Amino acid sequence: MPKLGIEDLDLKGKKVLVRVDFNVPIDDNLNITDDIRIRESLPTIKYILSNGGKAILVSHLGRPDGKVVEKLRMAPVAKRLEELLGKKIFYVKGCIGEEVKKTISLMKDGDCVLLENVRFYKEEEENDLNFAKSLAQLADIYVNDAFGTAHRAHASTVGVTKYVPKSVAGYLMLKEIKYLGDVLANPKRPFLAILGGAKISSKIDLIKNLLEKVDMLIIGPAMAYTFFLARGIEVGKSLVEKDKVLVAKEIFKRAIDKNVPLMLPIDHIVAKSKSEDSESKLVTRVGIPSDWEAVDIGPKTVEKYSHAIKKAKTILWNGPLGVFEIKKFSEGTFAIAKLVAESDAVTIVGGGDSASAIQQSGYADKIAHISTGGGASLEFMEGKELPGISALTNK
């Protein structure tokens, strides 16, 4: 069911509670090292402010587990947001209570307030309805623009919607729903999925759901080595899940039944250990030596995958294709990033490590959509209903 969007309501003079996802990495000196999530929220915030609304922003940061953790306060976020918006941000050290109410009562149309880390309150993750009601009483309208938390039924994502007249999606939420929804419901064909990452166990539901929809499927490291094991191929010390070999066999069978080519690496960069100074070499045969572990795909695999990428009209990529965090083992992932970015396909990259990999590759600006949600995008693509989206008001 289509959800109400931010443009469907008159915001002038209204207090608008906006759930944003400002869960950004912060170093020991309290400097934000990647502000992409803040920048992705700007269209929604700017729309509210330019249309005479009063924006009350609420987000979590890190995992404080219901306690106040000084290094997880939202002050650095308020400072960065102020720089990006070019206007004063009123930061208040709380989410509910008299100080918060007083600050909001003094707001003028076009003002913006950032509340404290909502996970300082244990009631947030418990979806406590009294806490949710207290949040809702701060505002006239609720906007959820935090796709990255849409798979969590928390007070600020679900509970609050029970106590406001209208709950709508912000621009980022609408964009995520559109791209991920369209690619699953009505992709341009051929439709190629590229799945990497460490564990098959975290992608079983995704693989099964995609096998009903895709025309081609690439399985990259480290998941691929569990599939190798299922075929009786040596994997050395490579990361595998021995308890998922039967699942891998079932997926092989399902791919054959669906007539979906399932492509695995045909050469590998192997190393003695996952470190920059480790000895490494290219293995051009299928089997991996017993005392080595595969850490990246080789050039023949890149060439093999390139044929599928060039054919595709829709590409969904979730999970890096090697230990890309280590520079010498990042070449395969970045080669695939270049091919995907330069393809003629509609390109969608899942959140989490996939988003980090594409950003580091330098090709992020050539991707149609990079999801801001790791777990949320995964569950959406698995076909699961996300509580943070379900709770929004239907059109």
Summary of the structure (lengths in Angstrom):
residues: 395
radius of gyration: 22.7
end to end distance: 7.6
largest distance: 69.4
contacts: 1425
relative contact order: 0.13
helix: 40%
strand: 18%
